[in-house]
Amino acid sequence: MKPTLIIIVIFLFFGCKSKQEKPFDSDAILQERYKKIADYQVDSLNFPRSYSFKENTVNKVGSKDWTSGFFPGNLWQIYELTGDVAFKNKAKIWTAFVEKEKYNNRTHDMGFKVFCSFGNGLKHEDNQNYKDIIVKSSQTLISRFNATIGSIRSWDFNKETWDFPVIIDNMMNLEMLFEATKITKDSMFHNIAVDHANTTLKNHFRNDNSCYHVVDYNPENGDVRMKVTHQGFNDESVWARGQGWAIYGYTMAYRYTKDAKYLAQSQATANFFINHKNLPKDGIPYLDFNDPAIPNAPRDVSAATVVASAMVELYQYTKNETYLEYSKKIINTLKTPEYLLESTIDAPFILKHSTGNWPKKDEVDEPIVYGDYYFLETLLRLKAL
């Protein structure tokens, strides 16, 4: 073989090998994903909620949708992670679009919408307008409180079946009420949040410390009418994200109250979650721990990120290293090609493989905005340690 040909062969071999072995740079991919979030077209009527690979489209919603607060929240959190004021400026624009929801009394999701947006903004500037919006939103939310039951009503639909449904997700909206008391010094908001947490603690949990999705009450006497699911596999199955709302919700409630029973429940449900025989080795749960399609059932990254964020805080109260290890494991798992959305996808999201509403076959195995939100929050909480 001629010397020149040998050189060419060697160059091609090692050149291709070098290209193949180029390490995956998760931080560079994250920066690209952040930029796509910041560059997303500003539109007060179209908050990005999820992305369909099949249709190659972004699913957009109005501010009344329960997820509207997450996108501005993501921008606030990316600003905190990067220090780049461009993200803050975009966050302020998108946050303002949520304000009209402070009057929306037809939903319990005020915390998701208003506190994930304005609450995050308040961390970065002492804005009286943001405080006023949080207080007004809290006043609107507690208009759904029933003192006989001791809970805030979740949904208004399906009235032919439910009288007063309360979902485990509703625990997440209590953070805004706790903060409203801190802002106003009016204990009413705090007390209603405690009543709701106590009623949920009494009725939502099974003996194994997993939780139901929906508990329906008789508004006349407070009796439990039924315990069912709306998003899990069946009424007695264990919907993964619901367990995340429970772990996060009671850890957060402990932060504001220092009530030991809240911390105990959070730990018990966390232990149930991380020790479950059907939790995959990489820590990303199937959408339901009892789905008979396992191991071929859809995963839910959003459930993993909610739990990961909660467990960083839970670790701070318990010093149980197992909780911190789970959170770090999830971040390491998600910062891989399997879960990070490719830089070539022109959509304002970060992670793949979340599942929204499996029974309706809606947003199954897709990037979803709240999966990103709690991923970013986990990064910030780990950084704060």
Protein Blocks (a to p, Z undefined) as FASTA:
>chain_A
ZZklmmmmmmmmmmmmmmmmpccdfklmmmmmmmmmmmpccdfklccfbdcfklopacdd
dfklmklmmmmmmmmmmmmmnopaklmmmmmmmmmmmmmmmmmmkbfklmmmmmmmmmmm
mmmoccfklmmmmmmmmmmmmmmpcfknopacfbfghklmpmbdcdfklmmmmmmmmmmm
mmnopaklmmmmmmmmmmmmmmmpcfkopacfbdcddfknopafbdcdfkbmblmbccfk
lmmmmmmmmmmmmmmnopaklmmmmmmmmmmmmmpfklcfkopacfbfklmkbckbccdf
klmmmmmmmmmmmmmmnopaklmmmmmmmmmmmmcfklmccfklccfbfbehiafblmno
paihiacfklmmmmmmmmmmmmmZZ
